[in-house]
Amino acid sequence: MSETLLEVEDLHTRFATREGTVHAVEGVSFTVDKGEIVGVVGESGSGKSVTARSLIRLEDPGYIERGSVRFDDIEMTDADDRTIRRVRGDGMAMVFQDPMETLNPVFSIGEQIVESIKVHESPEEQRLLDYLNVPLFSSRGKRSQMRQQAIDLMSEVGIPHPETRVSAYPHEFSGGMRQRAMLAIALAREPDLLIADEPTTALDVTIQAEILQRIRDLNEELGMAVLMITHDLGVVAELCDKVVVMYGGQVMEEGPVEEVLTNPKHPYTESLLGCMPQTCDRGEPLNVIEGRVPSMVGGPTGCPFASRCWCSSESCTTGDLPTEQVGEDHTSRCHHVEELSEPMEADQ
Ligand SMILES: Nc1ncnc2c1ncn2[C@@H]1O[C@H](COP(=O)(O)OP(=O)(O)OP(=O)(O)O)[C@@H](O)[C@H]1O
């Protein structure tokens, strides 16, 4: 039986703004099992990044209002700084869309990977010795061993000539190489869960495919679970075991990838599928979902997708959404699941 690694339950994350309270994450629940690859998909502004950041307690300037994030039996929502640091040291690691958010321009890539190895090997000691201004690994042997580890990690993520590039600085790397370097920094912590927030969005398709392949290899070789945040259902289809479809800060549909993509049970998922280049006619403009993502100020009333949905009714504009069990491990939060189309034929 699969073992749950991460359990998110009824998570609410808010931002206090001048316009009012932004309900960025509104009662999100899902799980990630050990070794599983889960995709979180949705349009821009649907709450994917804020959800991901809340898991690893990087929600600031937002705040978690309520709900639970249990990682390997640790409750993250009220964990102290030491516990959070320990989890970030070797439990959950995050890769961001913009590598410059993580990479420090004044240190070489190699130094930054070594720093990550140190944090993984000894998160508590590191902190104390940093405070005392004493280097943790002072012996020459240990230093060269870690440098070699950094080179191995760079080679692992597909950086060519790692022996020379270990001394290079972030500005000397291309976008794709920076993304790989960031992956190496995250992997140095040997995380049980890698959270990857749109790690390939800014890259061209060939490099995107290579990085996704690396992530899949690492998942298979190391048994590392992955939470892949993306707006691209193609990435989900290629990489993930399970998918969580988000809209308006809420989970609209969740289930095994093959099942959700061939037999969607939420109009929003159907709409997203209809916008994939693969489902549009050649030479024709891509489909778009009419209307706009709703403002999240003040929180939702009814289904956030109601104003853009072809099958919405009065019941959709008020009250809470039902969670309908539509298959084994497959749920949809829609009043009209029965009205949605039949499963697609395999040859379609
Ligand atoms: N610092 C902030 N202050 C106020 N609101 C914020 C802040 N960060 C995010 N939000 C709001 O939270 C909501 C969810 O944003 P989030 O970045 O999680 O969406 P997303 O699905 O990840 O989109 P994208 O794919 O563009 O990153 C949006 O309405 C956004 O405007």
The ligand as a MOL file (V3000), in Angstrom:
LIG
                    3D

  0  0  0     0  0            999 V3000
M  V30 BEGIN CTAB
M  V30 COUNTS 31 33 0 0 0
M  V30 BEGIN ATOM
M  V30 1 N 2.1070 39.1310 -2.4960 0
M  V30 2 C 0.8080 39.0960 -2.8430 0
M  V30 3 N -0.0640 40.0470 -2.4420 0
M  V30 4 C -1.3590 40.0010 -2.7750 0
M  V30 5 N -1.9130 39.0330 -3.5410 0
M  V30 6 C -1.1030 38.0560 -3.9820 0
M  V30 7 C 0.2980 38.0270 -3.6680 0
M  V30 8 N 0.8440 36.9340 -4.2600 0
M  V30 9 C -0.1670 36.3180 -4.9110 0
M  V30 10 N -1.3190 36.9820 -4.7420 0
M  V30 11 C -2.6320 36.6390 -5.3140 0
M  V30 12 O -2.9250 35.2920 -5.0000 0
M  V30 13 C -3.6590 34.7070 -6.0580 0
M  V30 14 C -3.0180 33.3970 -6.4560 0
M  V30 15 O -1.7410 33.6590 -7.0340 0
M  V30 16 P -0.7290 32.5280 -7.4770 0
M  V30 17 O 0.5800 33.1920 -7.7930 0
M  V30 18 O -0.7060 31.4360 -6.4880 0
M  V30 19 O -1.3900 31.9900 -8.8180 0
M  V30 20 P -0.7730 30.9520 -9.8310 0
M  V30 21 O -1.8560 30.0160 -10.1720 0
M  V30 22 O 0.4740 30.3650 -9.2950 0
M  V30 23 O -0.4280 31.8820 -11.0690 0
M  V30 24 P 0.9240 31.9450 -11.9270 0
M  V30 25 O 0.8930 30.7160 -12.7870 0
M  V30 26 O 0.7680 33.2130 -12.7240 0
M  V30 27 O 2.0720 31.9950 -10.9700 0
M  V30 28 C -3.7100 35.7200 -7.1830 0
M  V30 29 O -4.9720 36.3770 -7.1340 0
M  V30 30 C -2.6020 36.6720 -6.8410 0
M  V30 31 O -2.8870 37.9810 -7.3180 0
M  V30 END ATOM
M  V30 BEGIN BOND
M  V30 1 1 1 2
M  V30 2 1 2 3
M  V30 3 2 2 7
M  V30 4 2 3 4
M  V30 5 1 4 5
M  V30 6 2 5 6
M  V30 7 1 6 7
M  V30 8 1 6 10
M  V30 9 1 7 8
M  V30 10 2 8 9
M  V30 11 1 9 10
M  V30 12 1 10 11
M  V30 13 1 11 12
M  V30 14 1 11 30
M  V30 15 1 12 13
M  V30 16 1 13 14
M  V30 17 1 13 28
M  V30 18 1 14 15
M  V30 19 1 15 16
M  V30 20 2 16 17
M  V30 21 1 16 18
M  V30 22 1 16 19
M  V30 23 1 19 20
M  V30 24 2 20 21
M  V30 25 1 20 22
M  V30 26 1 20 23
M  V30 27 1 23 24
M  V30 28 2 24 25
M  V30 29 1 24 26
M  V30 30 1 24 27
M  V30 31 1 28 29
M  V30 32 1 28 30
M  V30 33 1 30 31
M  V30 END BOND
M  V30 END CTAB
M  END
